[in-house]
Amino acid sequence: MSAGAPVSVVERAVPTPGPGDALVMIEACGVCGSDVFLQDGGFGNDKLPRVPGHEAAGIVIAVGSDSDATWLGTQVALYYIDAPTDSRWVAAGHGNVGPGIERMGVDVDGAFAEYIVRPVRTLIAVDPPMDPVDVAVSTDALATPFHALTTVAQLREGETLAVIGLGGIGSNAVQIGKYLGATVIAIGRSEGKLAQAVDLGADVTVTSSSGATSIVEAAGGQIDVVLQAVGDNASMDRLAIDIAGYRARVVFVAASQDSFALRATELIWRELSLLGSRGFTGDDIRAVLDLVRAGTLRTDHLTRSQRPLTEAAEALADLRAGRTMRTVLTMKSTQGQEEAKNAMEK
Ligand SMILES: [Zn+2]
């Protein structure tokens, strides 16, 4: 299979967990821009063919030898990264980086599947259980901006945050920025996404074409943190620098290979910090799940579009065409359970 080839559904035997592993029955898995990036060969053509899927929730139904049997029956969020057990980065709480990390749905097969075997150390217990679609979107759509704004940007209460791009990452950066106590400026293109940003708590919305000067004016003159969440768009990378205020932190979170020009004096005179944010850690997922459970963070805008696993190709096409921001795939095995539950309730 080559880059750009469509996804297809195939029958495979249910895998067997080895030592230290668990067999997880997938309940739901999010479809996001990274899956389109994978399909287009963005992670490298050597990664293809691959089962996509890195934002998943499921239930542990078997464990391998050496695995703790108390996991059986537990609902879990799947952390997509597995790092070497001796990683100094894991030990320091930064398991999202470091050499030798293996990404589910990129380096190994992912969770667009009914069953998956994963190392127990990558599983996050969800207890008591939650709606699996909420768990699935917490493992990326919410955890990525949470990581960027907390660990990386260290956004503080009372600061002004500007979010460029209001898709899966940016729209949630708006609600997380409000939760962290910031004044939030939402910068986007489409009326629909700007309106959604208001709904998610944005204090001010500005269209990205209005230019740096009017954006800074709208923000009251000083922007402390800029989150650049538009992929493959050097003019937005440049805009992020242009609107950053004194001592601002500019965080790049969307994948882009484009380069843009920058003078050292721009960094020096304003004491800017340029930062990159890569995904999230298991601890970010735990924090976000607590906030979703408490009703502090919303998921309704992320879980509106749901499709069965067999419609993964359509879900990717929807995303590509901009018809959806995200789709959550739900699995046949769990739909069967739901039907059985509904029948029992009737
Ligand atoms: Zn994702």
Boltz pocket constraint, residues with backbone or C-beta under 6 A from the ligand:
constraints:
  - pocket:
      binder: B
      contacts: [[A, 30], [A, 31], [A, 32], [A, 33], [A, 34], [A, 35], [A, 54], [A, 55], [A, 140], [A, 141]]
      max_distance: 6.0
